[in-house]
Amino acid sequence: MNSMHSYTFIDLFSGAGGLMRGFINAGFRPLFSVEMWEPAVATHKLNYPQIPVWKEDIKAIDDCRLEPYKGKVDVIIGGPPCQGFSTIGKRLVKDPRNELVFEFIRFVDVIRPRMFLMENVRGLLSSDGGNTKRAIEDEFKKIGYTVISDTLCAADYGVPQIRNRVFFIGTRNDLAVAPSFPAATCKKGNYATVGDAINDLVGKENSVPNHVPMHHNPTVEARISYIKEGEGIPKEGLPKDVSLGSRSDYKDNIIKNFSHVYKRLSRYRPATTMVPGHNAFPLHPTENRSLTVREAARIQTFPDDVIFCGTRQNQCIQVGNAVPVLLAEQLAKQIKKTLEEG
């Protein structure tokens, strides 16, 4: 098939659309997305008004509504939220519909795309002694797909972040070519850095969408000032006046190094994983505050034209949960190559 063909895809559990944007950047044409969380739906509608979004519980979308898409979709992509890994293997015997990962498999089964890409957290591979991964792969095999899975580190693909996630790629059995993962584009020691991604935003607070600094209270700000670039709370601890929690429920608790919130990123290295804990990302390398939503989005390789909706916490969750756009794009290019060969 020639590369002029515009391959189509459907995006499930779309969130802020990190996977979707990567596929669009690689030349794929989106047919629709499925997402039910209001802030993510608002983000989708604002940034991609031309792409229909089905705002509903995926379990409520019955097979007959998917029938018209049968044989008309090249790829189904998505990252189903996965709770209770250890029970998936057991549930397979009882009722696979309990887990959203099986909704993804159902869409693949009904629509029969030529390929699929499914993302999940790293814990899935080891969960239940590997039985969870095997159970998922077995389900895909049962419906006629060849499937491979692997943990990819986003930094290996030009993303300024050490972020490990599991990906499953599958090809329909009538395709002449097996699925494969893209080769790394960056070597360790040559990774993109936090500085590459966000240095130019210093001093531009509030002039770029979602680039709104958090107003930490004076105790927290003073505490942050003792944390050196690329480090956490000093081993010898903090001065007494800033070491006690400032929230009323923390009044007598000495702040410990338990949290990524008190880790300051280094401009010269990739970031740690963007996890939206307690409404705050890690600390800025040089400013005495946590990252803004825009800075975290840059580290997730979202272009500045993507604007995130909802409260700050909602924005943080959307950014933190997304597949980095650049990694998604590399996966999409690899899938396109497979489709062209198959």
Secondary structure, 3 states (H helix, E strand, C coil): CCCCCCCEEEEECCCCCHHHHHHHHCCCEEEEEECCCHHHHHHHHHHCCCCCEECCCHHHCCHHHHHHHCCCCCEEEECCCCCCHHHHHHHHHHCHHHCHHHHHHHHHHHHCCCEEEEEEECHHHHHHHHHHHHHHHHHHHHCCEEEEEEEEEHHHHCCCECCEEEEEEEEECCCCCCCCCCCCCCCCCCCCCHHHHHHHHCCCCCCCCCCCCCCCCHHHHHHHHCCCCCCCCCCCCCCHHHHECCCHHHCCCECCCCCHHHCECCCCCCECCCCCECCECCECCCCCCECCHHHHHHHCCCCCCCCCCCCHHHHHHHHHHCCCHHHHHHHHHHHHHHHHHC
